[in-house]
Amino acid sequence: MKLLRVGTAGAERPALLDADGTLRDLSGVVPDIDGALLADDAALGRVRDAAGAGELPVLDAAALRIGPPLARIGKIVCIGLNYHDHARETGAEPPAEPVIFFKAPDTVVGPNDTVLVPRGSTKTDWEVELAVVIGRTARYLESHEQALAHVAGYAVAHDVSEREFQTERGGTWDKGKNCETFNPLGPWLVTADEVPDPQRLPLRLWVNGELKQDGSTAEQIFPVAEVVRYVSQFMTLYPGDVINTGTPAGVAMGRPEPKPYLRAGDVVELEVEGLGRQRQELKDA
């Protein structure tokens, strides 16, 4: 299923994109798309039955904003330097273990919402990523099979980053990762049954119409199943938690000088095959 949330910010309603591409209202079936729904097999069954019956009310997609496809996110765990080609372009050695950092849930916005360039920023950068959404409580998972069984679905994430704040201002990466609007998510939460192999997903990103990133999750150093298993050794993952699994080569930081960092007025478009497409215009904060 392709689950999403539509409406004004803070007042989104649950919806579903059916097999014909028609947007349908789920608010009569479930109250929202969140961790509670993803952990409730009976509720998900009702959604599937309603979708199969073809009787859900049709919504006017053109008139509705698309919000983040997931409400009340618990935490966003991010994996750094997780693509062989990205590590090469930044001059970094591939890590022996996954590099973990966090983004605050309040960085999440809709897939087509405005992204704000922070005040004083000169190095705002782009990163297209595959986001993994957890559907079952996960702690100390022992195998890749177990790990994938705890995944509810997948989405497109834009891990917007400010490189000076991230690497030149002391401390951890968090200062460059948690600025307002720095995690557009969606448009859809695509359930795991529709993504048979998360290691065969092309990812692409354009800036002002120019292709900047053209990669594949096949290049991941630590595949999705290993990322979920590994993270569960250090923290408990709950339904509705999100893991951003890293970005392929092509970011501004990895390009020759003068590096083409983002500015107000730029337009970024990105997609993960089968998971939908985002478009953001940048403005000054």
N, C-alpha and C positions, 0 to 999 in steps of 0.2 A: 504494500500500500504506500501511497504518497500522502503523508499527513502534513498539514500546514495550519497556520493561524493567520487570520485576516482581520483587518479593521484598524482603527486608529491606535496609536501607541498606548498601551496600558488597558485597552478595551478590546483586545482581539478575541475572535470567536474561533472555535475549532472547525476545520474544514478538511476536505479530502479531494484530491484530484483523481477522477476516475479513469478507467482505461481508455476512454474516448477523449480525455483531456478536458472534461467538463468539471468546473469547480462546484463542489456540493457542500452544503451546510451540515455539520455534525453536531451542532449545539443541542439538538433534540435527542441525541444519543449519549453523548459524554459532555461533561462540563468544560474540559480543556484537554490540551495535549501536554502532558507533564509526566513526571516520574511515576506518580500514582497510577496513571493509565497504563504506562508501559509495563508495570509490574503486575497488572491485573489481567490475567488471561481471559477471564470471562468478559470483561469490558472490551478487550480487543476483539474477542469473538463477536460481540454485538456490532462493533464497527464493521467487521468483515461481512457479517450477514446483511447489514443495512446497505453496504456498498454493493454487494452482489444482487440485492433485490432491485437496485436501480431506481429507488423511490425517494432518495434523499432530495431535499429542496435544492434547486439550482441557484447559485450566486452569480452576480455580475462581476466577473473577474476584473474587467477593465475599470470598475469604479471603486475597487477596494485595494488599500495598501496591503502588502504582504509583510507580516511581522516575522519575528523569529519563530521557527517551527516548534519550539519547546519552551514551556513556561516554567518558572520556579526552578531554574538550574541550580543544583547544589554547589558544584565546583567545576572549574574548567582546568583540567590537567593538560599541559602542553609538553610536547617532545621536541627538543632542539636538535639540530644537526642530524636529522634522521634519513637523509638521502645521500647516497654516495656522491652524486654530481654536485649537490649543494655544498657538501663538505669540501670537495675539491675546489670549487670556485671561491670559497672563503679562505682557502689555505689552511683549513683545520684538519687534523687527523680524525679519521672516523672514530667515534667514541667506543670504548670497550663495553660500556653499559649505557642504556638510555639516559639522556640528559633531560631532567624534569624541571619545569617551572610552572607557574600558575598565572592564569588571568582571572580577574574578578568577574563574577556573573554580570555585574552591571556594565561591563564593556560591550555586552551583546546588544546588537540592533538588528533590524530587518535587513534582508539581502539587498534592498535597493534604497536604503536610507542614506542620508548624508554622512560622510566620514569627516571628522573635524581634524584639521592639522593643528597640533598643540601650539600654544603660544611659545615663541622662542625656538620652535623646531626648524632645523635646516636639513634633517635626515629622516624624514618620514618615508617608510618603505612598505612594499607590498609583499604578501606571501599567500598564495593559494594553498589550501590544505584540505585533506579529508578529515572530517570530524566523525568520531565514533560516539554513539549515544548508548549509555549503559541501561539495561532493562531489568537486571536482577542484582541483588546485593552480592558483591564479589570481595572475598578476602582469602588470601593465601591460595590462589588457584594453582593447580599442579600441572596442568597441561594446556596445550593450545586448543584442544577440543573443548575443554571446560571454558576457556576464555571466550571463544566465539559463541558459546551457548549463553553467555551473559550479555551479549550485544543485542540491543533492541533494533538498532538501525544506524544509518549513516546520513551525513549531510555535508554540504559545502561550507567551509569556514574561510574567512579572510583574516589571517593573523597579522593585522596591521601593526607595524613596529616603528619606534623611533630609535635609530641606531646610536645617536649620541647619548641619549638618555640611557640606553641599554648597556653600552660598553665603555663610555668615556666619563661617566659621572660618579663612578664608585659603586661598590656594593654589587647586588645581584642584578639580573636582567629585568626585574619586575618594573622598574621605573619606565623602561621603554616599551613595555607591553600592556600597561593598564590605563592608558589614556582613554578619555571618553570616546565612545563609538568605535573602539579598536578591535571589535570582534563581530563583524557582520556574519550572520548565520542563516542558512537556508538557501533556497526557498522552501524545500521540502525536507521532512524527515522520512527517508525511504526505509521501510522495514527490511530487516536483514534477509528475509526470504527472497527479496528481489535483487540481492547483491551476492550471487553465489561465490564470487572470489574477489575479496577486497584488494588483492594484490595485482589486479589487472584493470585498474581504473586510470585512464588518461586524465591529467589535470592541465588546464591552460589558463593563462591570464594575459590580458591586454591592457595597455595604458594608452589612452587617446587613439585607440584603434590599432596600435602596434603590438604584435605578439611579443611578450617578454618572457613568459614561462610556458614550456611545452614539455611536460614530463609524464611520468607514470608511477603509480604506487609500486610497480615492480622494482623500482630503484631504492625502495626503503631499506635501510640498514637493519632495522628491527621491524618486522612485519606486524600487522595489526594484532594478530593473536599473541605474539610475544610481548607487545606493548601492554596489552590488557593484563596478561599473566604477570608481567614484571611489576607493573604499578600496584597490583593487588598485594604484593609482598610488603609494601611500605605504607599503604593506607587502604581503608575500606572504600570501595566504590559502591555508590548507591544508585538506584533507578533515577534517571534524570541527570546524572553526572555526564560530562562531556570530556572527551580526550581529543585534542587537536594533535594530529600525528606527524606534523612536520611538513616542510615545503621542498619542492625540487629546485634545481638550479634556475637562475634567471633573475634573482632579486637585484635591486639597485646596488646594494652593498658589494656585490660580487662583480660589478662592471668597472671598466676603466674610468679614470678621471676624465672629465668631471662626471661624477656619478649622477644619474638622472633621478634624484629623489623627487618625491611627490610634492606638488604645490597646490594651493587653492585654484580651482578651475579645472584641474585634471579630472579625467573620467577613467575609472578602473572597471573592467569587466572580467569576470572569472567564471570557470565552470569545472565541474568534475563530471565525467561522462555518466549519464544515467541519473544524476542527482540534481540537475538543474543548473541555473545560471544566475549570477549576481551582477548588479551594475550600481556603482556608487560615484557620485560627484563629490569632490573634495571642496571644503570651505574652511576658512580660518576660524578657529575657536574664539 
